[in-house]
Amino acid sequence: MSHQRHYLERRVSISADPIDLAAALARSGSHTTYFVYERDGEWSVALGAAFELTADVHGVHRLDATGKQSCPGGDCLAAVESALASIPVRGWRAYGTASFEFAYLLHGIEANLGTEPLLHLTIPEVEIRLQRGTALVRALTSGELERMVDVLASSNRRHARGMTDVAVLPPVPSPEVLPARLLETTGAAKYKELVAAATNEIAARKLHKVIASRVVPVAAPVDLIATYVAGRRQNTPARSFVVNCRDLKFAGFSPETVLEVTAEGQVMTQPLAGTRALVSDDVENARLRAELLSNSKELAEHAMSVKLAFEELSRVCKQGSVTVNEFMAISRRGTVQHLASRLSGMLEAGNTAWTAFQVLFPAITASGIPKREAVDWIRRHEAESRGLYSGAVLTLDHDGAMDAALVLRTIFQRGSSVWLRAGAGIVAESTPERELEETCEKLQSVARHLVPPEFASEPV
């Protein structure tokens, strides 16, 4: 094995809000590739790429300063694990993405997958883990470590003088970038036809449930980092992220995780299914909550998702270890409230986070039941490939721990194209009108926080 490198580390005090500081680091322009990933009160900022790993229809590839190398191995995820084990860095954490179409490869579905990476993992040059009052700075060179420590010290000085660190919204509200009427009308007729097609196949017993989605383009330019800050302050996500990787930028507020795996082998998943709006009126919210908890269609949809999650975990976990830790609680996520459950188990000896990922991906709540048939229905019926929508943003640690957030409630940008996407779970009792309304409720979680570039001030 080649010479092992390791991260140099320094823990420093910070006075700025971690959200603002994470956004400022992303906006700094010091690295073209960045990942900001929030989990449990910690914002991790990964800058640059010391090593990259990609998987596509042709196999698994590793990219470093010496160039691109194809990695041997038959099974895709076994090859990914082998390639990660060969990374000559101690104590690494990888940040990455898995597109929805990666499911075609994992589940053996014939499809035109093109040449784009379906899985992309990055080992960063610099990593900063921010919590309230403290930051852990990690870098592969002493020069980068000292530079980032100086950046944080400068931030503390500016904060002490009452100066801001990141582009934020001014006191005057920004204009409505994407009016509600466009959310309601863009592609509405085609979406209703899609829902009707799904209910027909469900009636024919080809499916039990499928998630049908629609795209809403955003005509006006948007500042993604300022949108992330504004949206995160108003959303209550399970995870949040803002990423610039290759030619795609995106920012989102994930309502649930696909899976969480600890270094000790505990695996968890968090299906959300069943939705009502979340509004500014507490009385109306209570009424909608009661309606959600008593609606037979929503309860059945959720129960189906929990049952499949239990079965999937049982395939990779020790016998008798799978537990439903929480069942049909109410989870408040931005502009919607969901029925939420949480399940966990202990991985069987010999299984890894990737074993669990192969079974649990894509999330039930973004594909359907049975999963393979639902994924294939999506491939056949949706006009646009999903890409990262309903895929995952993930972190993976050298000790085997993994955290994968479901990519929903997200704004995407490639070049001058900007778009949102949302879906709804279709079951036998679904109606096109209600499912369209549900997509509008979900789209508002992001649409109402879009910030045009002229309303995002530059970092001080």
C-alpha positions in Angstrom: 0.0 0.0 0.0 1.2 3.5 -0.8 2.3 5.9 1.9 -0.5 6.8 4.3 -1.4 10.4 4.8 -3.4 11.7 7.7 -5.5 14.7 8.6 -3.9 17.4 10.8 -6.5 18.7 13.3 -7.1 21.8 15.4 -10.1 22.6 17.6 -10.9 26.3 17.8 -13.6 28.4 19.4 -16.2 30.2 17.1 -18.7 32.9 17.9 -20.7 33.0 14.6 -23.8 31.0 14.0 -22.7 27.6 12.5 -25.3 28.0 9.6 -23.8 31.4 8.6 -20.2 30.2 9.0 -20.8 27.0 6.9 -22.4 29.1 4.2 -19.5 31.6 4.2 -17.0 28.8 3.9 -18.9 27.4 0.9 -19.1 30.9 -0.7 -15.5 31.7 -0.2 -14.5 30.3 -3.6 -11.3 28.7 -2.2 -12.4 25.4 -3.6 -14.6 24.7 -6.6 -16.0 21.5 -4.9 -17.8 21.8 -1.6 -20.3 19.9 0.5 -22.1 21.4 3.5 -24.0 18.7 5.4 -26.0 19.2 8.6 -26.7 16.4 11.0 -27.9 16.6 14.6 -26.7 20.2 15.3 -23.3 19.8 13.4 -22.6 21.4 10.1 -19.7 19.6 8.2 -18.0 21.6 5.5 -15.9 19.6 3.0 -13.7 21.6 0.6 -11.9 20.3 -2.4 -11.2 16.8 -3.5 -8.0 14.9 -2.6 -9.6 11.7 -3.9 -12.7 10.9 -5.8 -14.6 7.7 -6.4 -17.3 7.2 -9.0 -19.5 4.3 -10.1 -21.2 4.2 -13.5 -22.5 1.6 -15.9 -19.0 0.7 -16.8 -17.7 0.1 -13.3 -16.0 1.8 -10.3 -13.3 4.4 -10.8 -10.8 6.2 -8.5 -9.4 9.6 -9.3 -6.4 11.3 -7.6 -3.4 13.3 -8.6 -2.1 10.4 -10.7 -5.2 10.2 -12.8 -8.2 7.9 -13.2 -8.0 4.2 -12.4 -10.7 1.6 -12.9 -11.2 -0.6 -9.8 -11.4 -4.4 -10.2 -14.4 -6.3 -8.8 -17.6 -7.8 -10.1 -20.3 -6.5 -7.7 -20.5 -2.7 -7.8 -20.7 -2.0 -4.1 -18.1 -4.6 -3.3 -15.8 -2.8 -5.7 -16.7 0.5 -4.0 -15.7 -0.9 -0.6 -12.5 -2.3 -2.0 -11.6 1.1 -3.6 -12.3 3.0 -0.4 -10.1 0.5 1.5 -7.2 1.5 -0.8 -7.5 5.2 -0.1 -4.1 6.1 1.4 -5.5 8.5 4.0 -6.1 7.6 7.7 -9.3 8.8 9.4 -11.1 9.9 6.3 -14.7 10.9 5.9 -16.2 10.7 2.4 -19.0 13.0 1.2 -21.0 12.1 -1.8 -24.2 11.6 -3.8 -26.2 8.7 -5.2 -28.6 9.5 -8.1 -32.0 7.9 -8.2 -30.9 6.0 -11.4 -28.2 4.2 -9.3 -31.2 2.0 -8.3 -31.5 0.7 -11.8 -27.9 -0.6 -11.5 -28.5 -2.0 -8.0 -31.8 -3.7 -8.9 -30.9 -5.0 -12.3 -33.3 -2.8 -14.3 -32.5 -2.3 -18.0 -32.1 1.4 -18.7 -30.1 3.9 -20.7 -27.8 5.1 -17.9 -25.6 7.3 -20.0 -22.0 8.1 -18.9 -22.7 10.3 -15.8 -21.6 8.9 -12.4 -24.4 7.3 -10.5 -22.5 7.3 -7.3 -19.9 9.9 -6.5 -17.7 10.0 -3.3 -15.2 12.7 -2.4 -12.4 12.6 0.2 -11.9 16.3 0.9 -8.7 18.3 1.2 -10.1 20.3 4.1 -13.0 19.5 6.5 -14.5 21.8 9.1 -17.0 20.4 11.6 -19.0 23.3 13.1 -21.1 23.2 16.3 -22.3 26.0 18.4 -19.2 27.7 19.9 -16.6 25.3 18.5 -15.1 24.0 15.3 -12.9 21.0 14.5 -10.6 21.9 11.5 -9.0 19.0 9.6 -6.6 19.4 6.6 -4.2 17.2 4.8 -1.5 19.9 4.8 -0.2 22.2 7.5 -0.6 25.2 5.2 -4.3 24.5 4.6 -4.8 23.9 8.3 -3.3 27.2 9.3 -5.2 29.0 6.6 -8.5 27.7 7.8 -7.7 28.5 11.4 -6.9 32.0 10.4 -10.3 32.2 8.5 -12.2 31.2 11.6 -10.2 33.6 13.8 -11.0 36.4 11.3 -14.6 35.4 11.5 -14.6 35.7 15.3 -13.1 39.2 15.0 -15.8 40.3 12.5 -18.5 38.8 14.7 -17.2 40.7 17.7 -17.6 43.9 15.8 -21.2 43.0 14.8 -20.3 42.3 11.2 -21.9 39.5 9.2 -19.9 36.5 7.7 -22.3 35.4 5.0 -24.7 36.7 2.4 -28.0 37.0 4.2 -31.4 38.4 3.4 -31.7 42.2 3.9 -34.4 43.6 6.2 -36.7 44.2 3.1 -38.2 40.8 2.0 -36.9 39.6 -1.4 -39.5 39.4 -4.2 -41.5 36.3 -4.8 -39.2 34.4 -7.3 -41.7 31.6 -8.0 -45.3 32.6 -7.6 -47.7 30.0 -6.1 -49.8 30.0 -9.2 -46.9 28.6 -11.2 -46.4 25.8 -8.6 -50.1 25.0 -9.1 -50.2 25.1 -12.9 -46.8 24.1 -14.3 -47.3 20.6 -15.7 -50.5 20.1 -13.7 -52.5 18.4 -16.5 -49.7 16.0 -17.3 -49.2 15.2 -13.6 -52.9 14.4 -13.2 -52.6 12.0 -16.1 -49.5 10.4 -14.5 -51.5 9.9 -11.2 -54.4 8.3 -13.2 -52.0 6.0 -15.0 -50.5 4.9 -11.6 -53.9 4.2 -10.1 -54.8 2.1 -13.1 -51.7 -0.1 -12.6 -52.4 -0.3 -8.9 -56.0 -1.4 -9.7 -54.6 -4.1 -12.0 -52.5 -5.2 -9.0 -49.2 -4.5 -10.7 -48.2 -2.2 -7.8 -49.4 -1.3 -4.3 -47.9 2.2 -4.3 -45.7 4.4 -6.5 -44.3 7.9 -6.0 -45.0 10.1 -9.1 -43.1 13.4 -9.4 -43.1 16.5 -11.5 -40.6 19.2 -12.3 -41.2 23.0 -11.9 -38.6 25.2 -13.7 -37.5 28.4 -12.0 -37.1 31.1 -14.7 -35.4 33.7 -12.5 -31.8 33.4 -11.3 -31.4 32.2 -7.7 -28.5 32.5 -5.2 -28.4 28.9 -3.8 -26.3 29.6 -0.7 -28.5 32.6 0.4 -31.5 30.4 -0.4 -30.1 27.6 1.8 -29.6 30.0 4.7 -33.0 31.6 4.4 -34.7 28.2 3.9 -32.9 26.5 6.7 -34.0 29.1 9.2 -37.6 28.4 8.3 -37.5 24.6 7.8 -37.1 21.8 10.4 -35.3 19.1 8.4 -33.9 15.8 9.4 -30.8 16.8 7.4 -29.8 19.8 5.3 -27.2 20.4 2.6 -25.8 22.7 0.0 -23.4 21.2 -2.6 -21.3 22.2 -5.6 -20.0 19.2 -7.3 -19.0 18.8 -10.9 -21.5 20.8 -13.0 -24.4 20.6 -10.5 -25.3 22.8 -7.6 -28.1 22.0 -5.2 -29.4 23.0 -1.8 -32.1 21.2 0.3 -33.9 20.4 3.5 -34.2 16.6 3.7 -37.3 15.4 5.6 -35.9 12.0 6.3 -32.9 9.7 6.1 -32.6 6.7 3.8 -30.4 5.0 6.4 -28.1 5.7 9.3 -25.4 3.2 10.2 -23.1 3.4 13.2 -19.6 2.1 13.4 -20.9 -0.7 15.7 -23.4 -1.9 13.0 -26.7 -0.5 14.2 -28.7 0.5 11.1 -31.7 2.8 11.2 -34.3 4.1 8.7 -37.0 6.7 8.9 -39.9 6.3 6.5 -42.3 9.3 6.2 -45.5 8.7 4.4 -48.9 10.5 4.7 -49.0 14.2 4.3 -51.0 17.3 5.2 -50.1 21.0 4.9 -48.4 22.9 7.8 -49.7 26.5 7.9 -49.4 29.6 10.1 -52.7 28.9 11.9 -52.3 26.6 14.9 -56.0 25.7 15.0 -55.9 24.7 11.3 -52.7 22.7 11.9 -54.4 20.8 14.7 -57.4 20.1 12.4 -55.1 18.9 9.6 -53.1 16.8 12.1 -56.3 15.1 13.3 -57.4 14.5 9.8 -54.0 12.9 8.9 -54.1 10.6 11.9 -57.6 9.4 11.0 -57.5 9.2 7.2 -57.6 5.6 6.1 -55.8 6.2 2.9 -52.9 8.0 4.6 -52.7 5.4 7.4 -52.7 2.5 5.0 -50.0 4.2 2.8 -47.8 4.7 5.9 -48.4 1.2 7.2 -47.3 -0.3 3.9 -44.1 1.7 4.0 -43.3 0.6 7.5 -44.0 -3.1 6.7 -41.6 -3.0 3.7 -38.9 -1.1 5.7 -39.2 -3.9 8.4 -38.8 -6.6 5.7 -35.8 -4.8 4.1 -34.0 -4.4 7.5 -34.7 -8.0 8.3 -32.8 -9.1 5.2 -29.5 -7.6 6.4 -29.9 -7.6 10.2 -29.5 -10.2 12.9 -32.6 -12.3 13.5 -34.9 -10.7 16.1 -33.0 -7.4 16.2 -35.3 -5.3 14.0 -37.5 -3.0 16.0 -40.1 -0.4 15.3 -38.8 2.4 17.6 -41.4 4.9 16.7 -44.7 4.4 14.9 -46.9 7.0 13.2 -45.6 10.0 15.1 -46.2 13.5 13.5 -43.1 15.0 12.0 -43.2 18.8 11.1 -41.1 19.5 8.0 -41.3 23.1 6.7 -44.7 23.5 5.0 -45.9 20.0 5.6 -46.6 17.5 8.4 -46.0 13.8 7.9 -46.8 10.5 9.5 -43.3 9.3 10.6 -41.9 6.0 11.9 -38.4 4.9 12.8 -37.0 1.4 12.7 -33.6 -0.1 13.6 -31.7 -3.3 13.8 -28.1 -4.7 14.1 -26.3 -5.8 11.0 -25.6 -9.5 10.6 -21.9 -10.4 10.9 -20.2 -9.8 7.6 -22.7 -7.2 6.4 -21.7 -3.5 6.1 -23.3 -0.2 5.6 -23.1 -0.8 1.8 -25.0 -4.1 2.3 -27.8 -2.1 4.0 -27.6 0.7 1.4 -28.1 -1.8 -1.4 -31.4 -3.1 0.2 -32.8 0.3 1.5 -31.9 2.5 -1.6 -33.8 4.2 -3.0 -36.0 5.1 -0.1 -39.4 3.4 -0.1 -41.1 6.8 0.3 -39.5 8.0 -2.9 -40.0 4.9 -5.0 -42.9 2.7 -4.0 -44.1 -0.9 -3.2 -42.9 -3.4 -4.5 -39.7 -1.3 -4.8 -38.2 -2.8 -8.0 -41.5 -2.7 -9.9 -42.1 0.9 -8.6 -38.7 2.0 -9.7 -39.3 0.5 -13.2 -42.7 2.2 -13.4 -41.0 5.6 -12.7 -38.4 4.8 -15.4 -41.2 4.1 -17.9 -43.6 6.9 -17.1 -41.7 10.0 -15.9 -40.6 12.2 -18.8 -37.3 13.4 -17.2 -34.7 11.3 -15.4 -34.6 12.1 -11.7 -30.9 12.5 -11.2 -30.3 13.4 -7.6 -34.0 14.0 -6.9 -35.1 11.2 -4.5 -31.5 9.9 -4.5 -29.2 10.6 -1.5 -26.5 12.9 -0.2 -24.3 10.9 2.1 -21.3 10.8 4.4 -19.3 7.7 5.0 -16.6 7.3 7.7 -13.5 5.1 7.6 -14.9 3.1 10.5 -17.9 2.0 8.5 -20.5 4.6 9.7 -22.8 6.0 7.1 -25.5 8.7 7.0 -27.6 9.1 3.9 -30.2 11.8 3.6 -33.1 11.5 1.1 -32.9 14.3 -1.5 -36.3 15.9 -1.4 -37.3 19.6 -0.8 -34.3 20.6 -2.9 -33.5 23.3 -5.5 -31.1 22.3 -8.4 -29.0 24.3 -10.7 -27.0 23.2 -13.8 -25.6 26.1 -15.8 -28.4 28.6 -16.2 -31.2 26.0 -15.6 -32.8 26.0 -12.2 -35.6 23.7 -11.1 -37.6 22.2 -8.2 -39.2 18.8 -8.1 -41.8 17.2 -5.9 -43.8 14.0 -5.8 -46.6 12.2 -3.9 -47.3 8.6 -3.0 -50.0 7.1 -5.2 -52.1 4.3 -3.8 -55.5 2.8 -4.8 -57.5 5.6 -3.1 -55.5 8.5 -4.6 -57.1 11.2 -6.7 -55.2 13.3 -9.2 -56.4 16.6 -7.6 -55.3 15.8 -4.1 -51.9 14.4 -5.2 -51.2 17.5 -7.2 -52.1 19.6 -4.2 -49.7 17.6 -2.1 -46.8 18.3 -4.5 -47.6 22.1 -4.2 -47.5 21.9 -0.4 -44.1 20.2 -0.6 -42.7 22.6 -3.2 -43.5 25.6 -0.9 -40.9 24.3 1.6 -38.3 25.6 -0.9 -40.1 27.9 -3.2 -41.1 30.6 -0.7 -37.4 31.0 0.3 -35.7 31.5 -3.1 -33.3 34.4 -3.0 -32.3 36.3 -6.2 -28.6 37.2 -6.5 -29.2 40.9 -6.1 -30.7 40.3 -2.6 -27.7 38.3 -1.4 -25.0 40.5 -0.1 -21.3 39.5 -0.4 -19.4 38.2 2.6 -17.6 40.8 4.6 
